Amino acid sequence: MYSKEDALKIKREFWIEFAAQYPRKWIMYTTDIKDFSFKFYTDNKNIKVILDIENKEEEKRKIYFEKIESLKTILETDYIKDLVFEKNHQLENGKIISRIWIEKNNISMNNRNNWVEIFSFFNEKMDLFEQFFLEYKDYIKDLELNT
């Protein structure tokens, strides 16, 4: 078991090494859609590449989710297989958001021997997610154009 300081040190080193190996600007929060963001996630059991739709207006959140869901076949055929789509995902704080993600289980960032595999997963899946988003951004963003 790691102390809090050790865990923070490993986490900091992990992200510094990832940025050094994959030095590029990720979209993350710069989607031009309010409360619509891409995220990397890792803990001591699994890793994820996530798209969170957190719009405070439930109707807008659902429309954005349904637009992406309407493109699911394209997304999974041409970009990323095995995505999980959850229209009403509850965060630990109780907030309901929409979430789409891909994960890999039984892998920990705390084990440096896993870093190459995690970095590769993050780079490949986020790059594909971003390619999809950039290709369909205008359609996703336009709330007047319904699914």
N, C-alpha and C positions, 0 to 999 in steps of 0.2 A: 504494500500500500504506500502511496506517495503522500508526502506532506503537502499542504496547500501551496507552499512556496515551490516545491519540486514540480507539482502539477502545472503551476503557472509558467515555470521555466521551460518545461517540455512543450507546453502549448505555444509559447512565444517562439521557441526554436523551430517548432514544426512549421508555423506560418512564415517565418523568415526564410526557411529552407524551401518551402513551396514557392514563394515569390521569387527566390533566386533561380529555381529550376524552370519556372514558367512565368517569366517576366512580361506580363501583358496586362492591359487594362480590361478587367472584366466588367460587364454591364452592371451587375449586382443591383444597386438602387437607382441607377440612371436610366430607367425604362421610359421616362416621359409619361408614365401612368401613375397617378397618385396611389400610394400604398400597394404597389405591385412590384415585387422584388425577387431576385434570385439570391440563393444563399448556399454556402457550403456548411455542412454540419458534421461534426465528429464527436464521439465520446469514447468511452473505453470498451464499447461493444459493437458499434456500427458506424458507418459513414453514409451521408446522404448529399445529394444535390437536389435542391428544393426550389420550387416556385411558390411563393406565398402571395395570396391576394387578400389583403387586409382592409379593404375599403370599409369605412365606418357605415356607409349606406349599404344595407344588406342587399337591396335590389341591384345596385351597381356591381357589388361583389359577385353576386350570382350570375349576372350577365357576362362579366369577364370570364368567369369559370366556364359557363356554358359555351362561350365562343371557343375557348380552347378545347373543350370537350367535343365540340362539333368537328374539330380538326384532329381528333384522336387517332383516326386511322392513318392519316398522313404523318402525324408526329411519331407514331410507333412503327410505321413502315419505313419511313425515310430518315428518321433521326434516332429515336431512343425506344427500345423495346422495354417491356416490364415496368412501365411507369405505374404509380399508384395515384389514382384520382380520388380526392376526398372533398366533396362540396362543403361539408360542415365539419371541419376539423377543430377540435377543442384544444387550445393551448393550456399549459399548466396553470396559467392565471385565470382560466375560465373563458377567455375570449374565444369567440367562434370566428374562424377564418376559412378560406378555401385554400387547399394545398395540393400540389402535384409534385411527386418526387420519385426518385430512383434511389435505391439503397443497396448497400452491400453489408452483410451481417458477419459477425464473428471476426472483426478486424478492429484493432485499436491503434490510435495515434500514439498511445503511451509506449508502444513497442516500436522502436526506431527501425527494426527490420521490416515493418509494414509500410514505412513511409513511401518507398518507391511505388508500391502498389496503390496506395491511397492517392498519391500525387497523380498517377496515371489515370485513375478512375475519375478524380475531380476534373482534371484537364479535359479528358475525352467527353465526359457527360455534360459538363457545363458548356463546353464549346458547341456541342450539338444542340443543346437547349437554346443557347444564344442564337445559333444559326436559324433555328426554327422561329424563334421570336422575331428576329429581324426580318425574316421573309414574310411573316404574317402580322407584323406589328400594326400596320394601318387598319387591317380588318379587326384585330383585337381591340384597338384603341377607340374605334368609332362606335360609340354607344347607340348612335342612331341606326346603324346597320345591324339589325338583329339576326340571330342565328336561324 
